[in-house]
Amino acid sequence: MLNKSQLPSSFEFRALQVFVVTAEQGSMTQAAKVLGLTQSGVSQIIAALEEAVGRQLFDRSIRPIVLTKVGQVLLRQSQKILGDLNSAFVEATESESGELASLSIAMPESLANVLGPRLYRRKGDLARNWRISNGLMPDQRAKFNTHAADIMITEESNTSDMLDVDRYNLFTEPYVLIFPKQFQLAPELGPHLADIPFIRFSLRSSMGRQTEAQLNRLQLKYASDIEFDSIVGHASAVSYGLGWWITTPLCLFQMPWAFEQLSVHPILRGKFGRRMTLLARQQTLGSAPRVIVDECRAILEEEVFPALLTELPWLEGSFKVGED
């Protein structure tokens, strides 16, 4: 085992990033996809880190793999180390005018497409280089935890266990029902939809998990032969008459054609919604998170929600922009 005061000469901080992503994903295969590495590459890095530590970091007898007690300690310290490195980089590269050298924001697909371009148009001078990425919740969280993303926007329930972050409520919106244009059955949730294919959203997403949980609460079981990770894939499949779908108005906003080719209806029985939250690490980005929150809220109030109400006036009163 290593002397406590020493690090191996071959040690690389990249190993900590790989370790944190693997712990977050619970799978070396999935971590490899997030990091753009091969599965064997991730496995070798983890093995080398375990050799350096002198202890096993993961219990590989359980699937998905889980951290050992030593691994839990190293995870907490690794997240702190990566955070300190990121803070140092931000301080070192911030210009005298307060402009950030770079800004990376992780969001769901719908927000990246709707808020991303508008946010950059309004506040592009906030940073010299911007990166707005989208993905399912585990991928977003891995980016945030390894400091590959400075800010994350996600559904509020995904953040309850996250410490040392500032939280800002952005908005709430309802889920709605999406059917083909000439759908003949009653446009409401109920047993009568059981014979019509339900097109699911991936359970790796908060939207997919929220929807499935609500259907279970309502004791509704729907057969599904296909699921998508992409909002556009869902909308296209429904427009072809291949089934029906549950989503949110903002998800539809990124596809103007959807309002003409799909039939959108409120959920009256068992209605539910999502509350989107922006997370930023405390004391690392200066005033940038506050600026981004204010601009996102303004974009929603001035551009997005009014346009949605023009298409779907029955949504009046369904949206709420966050307040501090």
Buried (B, 14 or more C-beta within 10 A) or exposed (E): EEEEEEEEEEBEEEBBBBBBBBBBBBBBEBBBBBBEBEBEBBBEBBEBBBEBBEBBBBEEEEEEBBBBEBBEBBBEEBBEBBBEBBBEBBEEEBEEEEBBEEBBBBBBBBBBBBBBEBBBEBBEEBBEEBBBBBBBBBBBBBBBBBBBBBBBBBBBEBBEEBEEBBEBBBBBBBBBBBBBEEBEEEBBBEEEBEEBBBBBBBEBBBBBBBBBEBBEEBEBEBEEEEBBBEBBBBBBBBBEBBBBBBBBBBBBBBBEEBBEBBBBBBBEEBEBBBBBBBBBBEEBBBEBBBBBBEBBBBBBEEBBBEBBBEBBEEBEEBBBBBEE
